Amino acid sequence: MNYHALRIEERPTIPVSRLHGMSQQAIALTLGRSPTTISRKLRRNTNLGGTYHVVMAQSHMRQRRLACRLPKSC
């Protein structure tokens, strides 16, 4: 299975679904993603209070993506 980052439009589904008591597996089915993907997103982007923040998650994803790119040569 190929990994594709969650789109910004998909991210709000996670906290809303969690508020409705949905499991990680149910959220994954809703989004058509692997349960592991949802677990990873929650683990990486949930604050100490247990809240998943969409904007923070998207920002962190962009930072991680930029950090793993090769530097441009002059």
Backbone as CSV, one residue per row, in Angstrom:
resi,resn,N_x,N_y,N_z,CA_x,CA_y,CA_z,C_x,C_y,C_z
1,MET,0.852,-1.183,0.000,0.000,0.000,0.000,0.892,1.239,0.000
2,ASN,0.621,2.143,-0.918,1.381,3.388,-0.987,0.862,4.376,0.037
3,TYR,1.786,5.168,0.570,1.404,6.179,1.542,1.136,7.496,0.833
4,HIS,0.011,8.103,1.130,-0.327,9.434,0.642,-0.727,10.261,1.845
5,ALA,-0.134,11.435,1.957,-0.437,12.309,3.094,-1.916,12.662,3.092
6,LEU,-2.465,12.856,4.279,-3.849,13.293,4.379,-3.968,14.691,3.783
7,ARG,-5.016,14.886,3.025,-5.268,16.219,2.478,-5.824,17.102,3.589
8,ILE,-5.648,18.394,3.437,-6.127,19.347,4.442,-7.640,19.204,4.635
9,GLU,-8.353,18.828,3.584,-9.805,18.659,3.680,-10.184,17.431,4.521
10,GLU,-9.283,16.452,4.603,-9.565,15.227,5.353,-9.257,15.370,6.846
11,ARG,-8.347,16.234,7.181,-7.892,16.338,8.572,-8.990,16.692,9.580
12,PRO,-9.935,17.601,9.262,-10.978,17.913,10.255,-11.867,16.725,10.612
13,THR,-11.892,15.714,9.775,-12.692,14.521,10.059,-12.200,13.830,11.325
14,ILE,-10.906,13.877,11.585,-10.336,13.157,12.726,-10.856,13.697,14.057
15,PRO,-10.706,14.989,14.370,-11.190,15.442,15.683,-12.713,15.375,15.821
16,VAL,-13.440,15.633,14.732,-14.901,15.563,14.796,-15.345,14.133,15.077
17,SER,-14.726,13.190,14.401,-15.057,11.781,14.606,-14.708,11.332,16.017
18,ARG,-13.594,11.812,16.531,-13.200,11.461,17.903,-14.219,11.995,18.911
19,LEU,-14.725,13.207,18.670,-15.737,13.784,19.563,-17.026,12.956,19.561
20,HIS,-17.303,12.315,18.426,-18.492,11.475,18.311,-18.230,10.054,18.808
21,GLY,-17.033,9.816,19.337,-16.710,8.518,19.922,-16.310,7.438,18.936
22,MET,-15.953,7.826,17.725,-15.549,6.834,16.727,-14.149,6.308,17.035
23,SER,-13.943,5.042,16.742,-12.633,4.425,16.932,-11.702,4.843,15.794
24,GLN,-10.415,4.586,15.979,-9.447,4.893,14.933,-9.754,4.081,13.679
25,GLN,-10.173,2.848,13.861,-10.488,1.996,12.719,-11.707,2.529,11.957
26,ALA,-12.704,3.011,12.679,-13.886,3.569,12.026,-13.541,4.847,11.263
27,ILE,-12.670,5.673,11.837,-12.226,6.895,11.151,-11.477,6.514,9.876
28,ALA,-10.625,5.503,9.976,-9.862,5.044,8.815,-10.801,4.571,7.700
29,LEU,-11.831,3.836,8.053,-12.794,3.378,7.052,-13.514,4.552,6.405
30,THR,-13.872,5.539,7.208,-14.555,6.729,6.699,-13.696,7.459,5.675
31,LEU,-12.398,7.567,5.958,-11.486,8.301,5.079,-10.883,7.432,3.976
32,GLY,-11.100,6.127,4.055,-10.492,5.233,3.071,-8.994,5.108,3.264
33,ARG,-8.561,5.160,4.507,-7.136,5.082,4.858,-6.887,3.894,5.765
34,SER,-5.636,3.601,5.972,-5.240,2.536,6.887,-5.427,3.004,8.331
35,PRO,-5.847,2.106,9.231,-5.923,2.483,10.649,-4.573,2.944,11.195
36,THR,-3.498,2.416,10.638,-2.158,2.822,11.059,-1.916,4.293,10.745
37,THR,-2.420,4.764,9.617,-2.273,6.170,9.249,-2.954,7.061,10.270
38,ILE,-4.160,6.708,10.667,-4.896,7.505,11.649,-4.183,7.478,12.997
39,SER,-3.699,6.305,13.380,-2.965,6.174,14.639,-1.728,7.065,14.634
40,ARG,-1.003,7.070,13.516,0.212,7.883,13.389,-0.128,9.372,13.490
41,LYS,-1.192,9.780,12.821,-1.576,11.191,12.854,-1.954,11.622,14.262
42,LEU,-2.694,10.784,14.955,-3.084,11.119,16.322,-1.872,11.159,17.248
43,ARG,-0.961,10.217,17.080,0.225,10.162,17.935,1.121,11.384,17.709
44,ARG,1.294,11.779,16.461,2.193,12.888,16.146,1.604,14.262,16.437
45,ASN,0.280,14.387,16.351,-0.326,15.710,16.331,-1.342,15.968,17.429
46,THR,-1.315,15.172,18.472,-2.204,15.400,19.604,-1.400,16.063,20.711
47,ASN,-1.939,17.140,21.270,-1.207,17.843,22.327,-1.348,17.109,23.662
48,LEU,-0.717,17.632,24.695,-0.737,16.971,26.004,-2.141,16.884,26.590
49,GLY,-3.019,17.774,26.176,-4.402,17.746,26.641,-5.258,16.724,25.908
50,GLY,-4.686,16.069,24.897,-5.409,15.048,24.154,-6.212,15.570,22.976
51,THR,-5.912,16.805,22.540,-6.661,17.417,21.450,-5.842,17.389,20.163
52,TYR,-6.466,16.947,19.085,-5.846,16.949,17.758,-6.164,18.280,17.090
53,HIS,-5.124,19.013,16.681,-5.305,20.320,16.056,-4.989,20.222,14.567
54,VAL,-5.962,20.507,13.735,-5.837,20.368,12.289,-4.733,21.257,11.727
55,VAL,-4.729,22.531,12.089,-3.752,23.478,11.545,-2.340,23.084,11.970
56,MET,-2.185,22.716,13.232,-0.877,22.282,13.732,-0.415,21.028,12.990
57,ALA,-1.315,20.095,12.764,-0.976,18.854,12.072,-0.495,19.137,10.657
58,GLN,-1.190,20.018,9.944,-0.800,20.362,8.578,0.554,21.066,8.563
59,SER,0.772,21.954,9.510,2.046,22.665,9.605,3.198,21.710,9.883
60,HIS,2.994,20.792,10.806,4.043,19.819,11.123,4.346,18.927,9.925
61,MET,3.318,18.539,9.182,3.533,17.706,8.003,4.403,18.446,6.989
62,ARG,4.113,19.723,6.778,4.922,20.509,5.828,6.371,20.647,6.308
63,GLN,6.570,20.865,7.604,7.922,20.978,8.150,8.692,19.666,7.986
64,ARG,8.044,18.543,8.276,8.705,17.241,8.118,9.050,16.980,6.656
65,ARG,8.145,17.344,5.767,8.381,17.127,4.342,9.563,17.967,3.851
66,LEU,9.645,19.226,4.287,10.757,20.085,3.882,12.081,19.586,4.470
67,ALA,12.042,19.089,5.685,13.264,18.633,6.367,13.878,17.413,5.684
68,CYS,13.068,16.599,5.025,13.610,15.376,4.429,14.053,15.564,2.981
69,ARG,13.869,16.747,2.426,14.310,16.997,1.062,15.810,17.246,1.016
70,LEU,16.401,16.900,-0.098,17.817,17.161,-0.284,18.036,18.655,-0.463
71,PRO,19.107,19.192,0.114,19.376,20.626,-0.083,19.723,20.913,-1.541
72,LYS,19.317,22.080,-2.025,19.622,22.476,-3.397,21.090,22.876,-3.486
73,SER,21.762,22.432,-4.533,23.155,22.825,-4.722,23.215,24.162,-5.443
74,CYS,24.218,24.936,-5.142,24.342,26.284,-5.728,24.900,26.228,-7.100
